[in-house]
Amino acid sequence: MKHALKTLQQEPWQVWPCRLDGEASADNRAMVGAKVLLLAPDRTPVAAFRGAMSSDHWLSVRDGRGVVWFCGDLRGGGWIALPTRPAASLFRAVPAPDLLGTRTPTTGALAGLEEAAVEVATSETVWTWISEQ
């Protein structure tokens, strides 16, 4: 846990569009075993993680497409927070390369949600960068 807390002190937060999936565990319905895919601008997954988050936070990401804040190393894991509930939804993510699959973007109705998430992530990143200068 000390190493995980050190990550929060030393690493910057990054905004990422994401796909979020998961299911409630049988023994604790309040928590969801979450699968998080961080998406590139073309909507292909660039990193995959497993972790746990409260079911109401998991459900707040409509249709499993949205934006997350990530703090850590994409190769080894880190912390993920939802922009609307950053303090309460922070959780330790563990890499899960098996989740990357074929690396093909989503098609159909959910593609629009991913496009919107990419736009939000990009605009928040640029705004943060400009305001820190």
N, C-alpha and C positions, 0 to 999 in steps of 0.2 A: 504494500500500500504506500510506503514511503516513496518508492520510485514513481508510482502513478501520480502522487501529489506533486512531486518535483516536476513532472511533465507540465502540470498546470501552471507552475511558476515560471518555467523557462521557455515554453513553446508558444507561438502565436496561435490565435484562433483563425481558422479558415472557413469560408462559406462554401458549401457544396450543394449542388442539386443531388437528389437521391431517389432511390427506390427503396421502400421499406416493406418488409414482410415479417411474419412471425405468427406464433400461436401461444395461447395461454398455457402455462404448465398445469398438469393435473393436480399437483399438490398446492399450488398457490395461484389462484385465478387473478390476483391483483397484479401479477407480473407477467410480462410477455417475453418469450425468448425471441429477440428481434434479430433480423437479418438486414443489414444495411449495405446497399451498393452505392458508392459515390460515382457520379456520372461526369463524363467529359462533355464539352460543348456539343458534340455530335450524339450525345445520349448513350454512348457505349460505357459500360462499367470500367472504371480504372482501379478501384479498390473495393474489397468486400470485407465485412466484419460481422461478428456475432456478439451479442451482448444481451443485457436485460434492461427493460424499462417498464414503467407502470402502464397498465392497460389503457388508462384514460389518455396518457400522453401518446401512446402508440395509435390510438383511435383518432387523435386530433390531426394526424397527417392523412388528409382525405385521399382515398383511393390508393394509399401507399406511395404517393408521389409528392415531393415537396423539397424543402431546403433544410439542411442541418448545419450546425457549426461543429467543426472537428478540431481537436487540439491533440497533437501527437505526431507520430511517424506513420505514414501510409503503409510502410513495409512491416511495421511491428504492432500497430494498434495505438489506441489513445482514448480520448474522451469524446463523446458525442452529446450535443445539447440541441434542443429544439428552440428556434428563435422566440417563439411565443411563451416558452416556459423554461428559460435557461437554467435557473437554479435547481428546479425540481427534477428536471429530466436528464441530468448529467449522468452518464454511465460509462464504465470502462468497456471499450470495444476490443475484441480479439480478432486477428486476421482470419479469414475463412476463404482461401483461394478457390475452393471448390464451388463457391457461389458465383464466380465470374462466368461460368458456362461458355457459350459461344461468342460472347462479346458483341452480340448484335443488338442494335437499338430496338426499342419497343415500337410496334406499329399499331394502327387503329386509334381508338378513342383515347387511350392513355398516353399516346405520343404528344398530344397537345398539352397535357398536364406536365409532362417532362420538359417540353419546350418552355413553358411558363416558369418552371423551377430553374431552368438554366438562365433565363432572363433575370429573374430575381436575384439569384446568386451572383451573377455578373454585376448587376447594378449595385448591390450591397458592397461587393468587394471594391469596386471603383470608388464609390462614395467614401468608404472607410479610408482607402489609400489617399484620396484627395484631402480629406479632413485632417489627416495626420501630418500633412506636409507643412 
